[in-house]
Amino acid sequence: MWRDKKSKKIVYLQNVEFCLIDKSGNIEKVFRKDKFYNCESWLYGKEMTLDELKRIAEWVEDE
């Protein structure tokens, strides 16, 4: 899992997408898909690339 280098708290990935849904509940179109990385030690989620994430977080194996 990814952990913030300073606080050692877990970094979560949040996918955000906006969809147009018809009357029968089927998705017609996906407008936008964003990826935000969230951590308790950050003030808000950040949209960033994997390279940017590697600068502020590190991958650690589960115990």
C-alpha positions in Angstrom: 0.0 0.0 0.0 1.0 3.6 -0.5 1.9 5.6 2.6 2.7 9.3 3.0 6.5 9.7 3.6 6.1 12.2 6.5 3.0 11.0 8.4 3.1 7.3 7.4 -0.6 7.4 6.9 -2.3 5.4 4.2 -2.9 7.0 0.8 -6.2 6.2 -0.9 -7.1 6.4 -4.6 -10.5 8.0 -5.4 -11.8 7.7 -9.0 -14.4 10.3 -9.9 -16.5 10.1 -13.0 -19.7 11.9 -14.2 -22.2 9.8 -16.2 -25.3 10.5 -18.2 -27.9 7.9 -17.3 -31.1 7.3 -19.3 -34.6 6.6 -17.9 -34.0 2.8 -17.7 -30.8 3.3 -15.7 -28.2 2.5 -18.4 -25.1 4.7 -18.6 -25.1 6.6 -21.9 -21.8 8.5 -21.6 -19.0 9.0 -19.2 -18.0 12.7 -19.1 -14.9 12.8 -17.1 -12.8 10.5 -15.1 -10.3 11.9 -12.5 -8.0 10.2 -10.1 -7.5 11.9 -6.7 -5.0 10.6 -4.1 -6.3 11.2 -0.5 -4.4 11.0 2.8 -5.5 12.1 6.3 -2.4 14.3 6.6 -3.2 16.3 3.4 -5.8 19.0 3.6 -7.6 17.7 0.5 -7.4 15.1 -2.2 -4.8 15.8 -4.9 -5.0 15.0 -8.6 -1.6 13.7 -9.6 0.4 11.3 -11.7 2.1 8.2 -10.4 5.5 9.9 -10.6 4.2 12.8 -8.5 2.8 10.3 -5.9 6.2 8.6 -5.7 7.8 11.9 -4.6 5.5 12.3 -1.5 4.6 8.7 -0.7 6.3 5.3 -0.6 5.1 1.8 -1.3 5.2 -0.6 1.8 4.1 -4.2 2.0 1.3 -5.2 4.4 2.4 -6.9 7.5 
